[in-house]
């Protein structure tokens, strides 16, 4: 396995964001987790789906990386 610790909320959010629009999105095998101080996010295969994934993650990505790296200080 590539990750040390799973972060299940990220793939749940990615699937949830497309629910009702993308019929097969619920079948996604998305996984995300932490290895050392690296956050790893498995995004869907199409360019459009990756862009949508970043839109979904945009608000929390900075915080998620801070948690993964142990940098819990104030974030701008």
Backbone as CSV, one residue per row, in Angstrom:
resi,resn,N_x,N_y,N_z,CA_x,CA_y,CA_z,C_x,C_y,C_z
1,UNK,0.837,-1.175,0.000,0.000,0.000,0.000,0.886,1.244,0.000
2,UNK,0.472,2.266,-0.697,1.249,3.491,-0.841,1.085,4.419,0.361
3,UNK,-0.086,4.404,0.994,-0.351,5.336,2.091,-0.149,4.672,3.453
4,UNK,0.240,5.488,4.431,0.382,5.005,5.804,-0.940,5.108,6.556
5,UNK,-1.683,6.175,6.261,-2.932,6.440,6.971,-3.956,6.991,5.979
6,UNK,-5.124,6.406,5.940,-6.174,6.822,5.012,-6.864,8.097,5.505
7,UNK,-7.293,8.927,4.546,-8.093,10.118,4.823,-9.406,9.938,4.045
8,UNK,-10.375,9.234,4.624,-11.572,8.845,3.883,-12.496,9.995,3.485
9,UNK,-12.437,11.122,4.160,-13.341,12.228,3.847,-13.120,12.836,2.474
10,UNK,-11.887,12.797,1.982,-11.599,13.407,0.681,-12.284,12.660,-0.455
11,UNK,-12.116,11.342,-0.594,-12.826,10.664,-1.683,-14.348,10.727,-1.515
12,UNK,-14.823,10.749,-0.262,-16.263,10.890,-0.029,-16.755,12.222,-0.578
13,UNK,-15.994,13.297,-0.327,-16.375,14.622,-0.820,-16.333,14.678,-2.346
14,UNK,-15.328,14.052,-2.938,-15.219,14.044,-4.400,-16.403,13.314,-5.029
15,UNK,-16.782,12.178,-4.449,-17.945,11.439,-4.971,-19.224,12.226,-4.739
16,UNK,-19.352,12.819,-3.577,-20.555,13.579,-3.218,-20.771,14.768,-4.148
17,UNK,-19.691,15.425,-4.536,-19.793,16.613,-5.393,-20.378,16.301,-6.758
18,UNK,-20.257,15.066,-7.211,-20.769,14.707,-8.534,-22.067,13.904,-8.464
19,UNK,-22.522,13.609,-7.242,-23.723,12.793,-7.073,-24.913,13.451,-7.766
20,UNK,-25.612,12.689,-8.568,-26.760,13.199,-9.303,-26.414,13.726,-10.686
21,UNK,-25.148,14.071,-10.922,-24.707,14.574,-12.232,-23.964,13.516,-13.026
22,UNK,-23.171,12.730,-12.328,-22.338,11.710,-12.977,-22.821,10.357,-12.480
23,UNK,-23.588,9.644,-13.306,-24.235,8.410,-12.841,-23.295,7.372,-12.239
24,UNK,-22.090,7.259,-12.757,-21.193,6.208,-12.289,-20.163,6.714,-11.289
25,UNK,-20.274,7.965,-10.864,-19.334,8.538,-9.911,-19.278,7.775,-8.605
26,UNK,-20.412,7.205,-8.206,-20.442,6.461,-6.944,-19.601,5.188,-7.000
27,UNK,-19.209,4.780,-8.185,-18.380,3.588,-8.339,-16.886,3.911,-8.282
28,UNK,-16.573,5.186,-8.095,-15.181,5.614,-8.052,-14.412,4.855,-6.985
29,UNK,-13.177,4.499,-7.317,-12.310,3.789,-6.369,-11.353,4.760,-5.696
30,UNK,-11.735,6.020,-5.616,-10.867,7.049,-5.057,-10.374,6.714,-3.663
31,UNK,-9.114,6.999,-3.436,-8.484,6.792,-2.135,-7.601,8.004,-1.884
32,UNK,-7.515,8.415,-0.643,-6.531,9.426,-0.290,-5.995,9.124,1.090
33,UNK,-4.801,9.611,1.312,-4.183,9.342,2.593,-2.881,10.078,2.751
34,UNK,-2.199,9.744,3.814,-0.950,10.395,4.162,0.154,9.349,4.203
35,UNK,1.292,9.715,3.629,2.520,8.935,3.728,3.581,9.885,4.231
36,UNK,4.088,9.621,5.413,5.034,10.565,6.010,4.351,11.908,6.169
37,UNK,4.887,12.935,5.528,4.273,14.253,5.578,3.677,14.637,4.228
38,UNK,3.367,13.647,3.387,2.784,13.882,2.064,1.316,13.501,2.056
39,UNK,0.490,14.373,1.520,-0.912,14.066,1.290,-1.038,13.537,-0.121
40,UNK,-1.644,12.372,-0.276,-1.821,11.745,-1.589,-3.314,11.654,-1.865
41,UNK,-3.735,12.205,-3.011,-5.142,12.182,-3.401,-5.240,11.532,-4.771
42,UNK,-6.018,10.467,-4.858,-6.276,9.786,-6.114,-7.464,10.475,-6.770
43,UNK,-7.227,11.151,-7.900,-8.293,11.852,-8.622,-8.744,11.027,-9.821
44,UNK,-9.968,11.272,-10.314,-10.465,10.543,-11.476,-9.581,10.757,-12.710
45,UNK,-9.805,9.954,-13.730,-8.933,9.938,-14.897,-9.100,11.029,-15.934
46,UNK,-10.260,11.631,-16.052,-10.426,12.624,-17.111,-9.982,14.005,-16.642
47,UNK,-9.560,14.832,-17.587,-9.121,16.186,-17.276,-10.231,16.976,-16.598
48,UNK,-11.441,16.882,-17.115,-12.573,17.597,-16.533,-12.824,17.144,-15.092
49,UNK,-12.754,15.856,-14.852,-12.986,15.327,-13.502,-11.901,15.789,-12.531
50,UNK,-10.663,15.902,-13.001,-9.573,16.391,-12.152,-9.819,17.856,-11.802
51,UNK,-10.225,18.663,-12.795,-10.533,20.077,-12.533,-11.662,20.198,-11.513
52,UNK,-12.705,19.394,-11.679,-13.820,19.409,-10.729,-13.362,18.954,-9.346
53,UNK,-12.456,17.993,-9.310,-11.924,17.517,-8.040,-11.172,18.613,-7.308
54,UNK,-10.354,19.375,-8.029,-9.635,20.481,-7.401,-10.597,21.567,-6.937
55,UNK,-11.676,21.789,-7.696,-12.697,22.753,-7.253,-13.303,22.299,-5.928
56,UNK,-13.565,21.020,-5.806,-14.143,20.468,-4.581,-13.159,20.566,-3.421
57,UNK,-11.897,20.283,-3.687,-10.881,20.266,-2.637,-10.334,21.649,-2.293
58,UNK,-10.569,22.613,-3.175,-9.955,23.930,-3.043,-10.006,24.536,-1.658
59,UNK,-11.152,24.483,-1.006,-11.313,25.140,0.282,-10.583,24.426,1.420
60,UNK,-10.378,23.141,1.299,-9.782,22.389,2.411,-8.364,21.897,2.132
61,UNK,-7.913,22.023,0.902,-6.621,21.445,0.533,-5.473,22.044,1.349
62,UNK,-5.466,23.339,1.527,-4.395,23.988,2.290,-4.364,23.448,3.722
63,UNK,-5.518,23.328,4.338,-5.591,22.808,5.706,-5.176,21.340,5.751
64,UNK,-5.617,20.556,4.780,-5.265,19.135,4.756,-3.759,18.939,4.639
65,UNK,-3.100,19.742,3.815,-1.642,19.648,3.685,-0.984,20.077,4.995
66,UNK,-1.518,21.119,5.629,-0.966,21.567,6.918,-1.067,20.463,7.969
67,UNK,-2.180,19.773,8.001,-2.348,18.678,8.954,-1.375,17.548,8.622
68,UNK,-1.241,17.226,7.345,-0.343,16.139,6.933,1.105,16.444,7.286
69,UNK,1.493,17.715,7.204,2.884,18.087,7.466,3.120,18.462,8.924
70,UNK,2.058,18.521,9.718,2.191,18.882,11.123,2.321,20.376,11.337
71,UNK,2.018,21.170,10.323,2.115,22.627,10.401,0.741,23.201,10.747
72,UNK,0.425,23.233,12.049,-0.904,23.645,12.489,-1.009,25.128,12.803
73,UNK,-0.021,25.921,12.469,-0.044,27.351,12.766,-1.095,28.076,11.962
74,UNK,-1.148,29.391,12.082,-2.111,30.234,11.361,-1.835,30.156,9.864
75,UNK,-2.897,30.047,9.075,-2.772,29.945,7.612,-3.402,31.156,6.968
76,UNK,-2.725,31.737,6.002,-3.273,32.880,5.251,-4.017,32.394,4.050
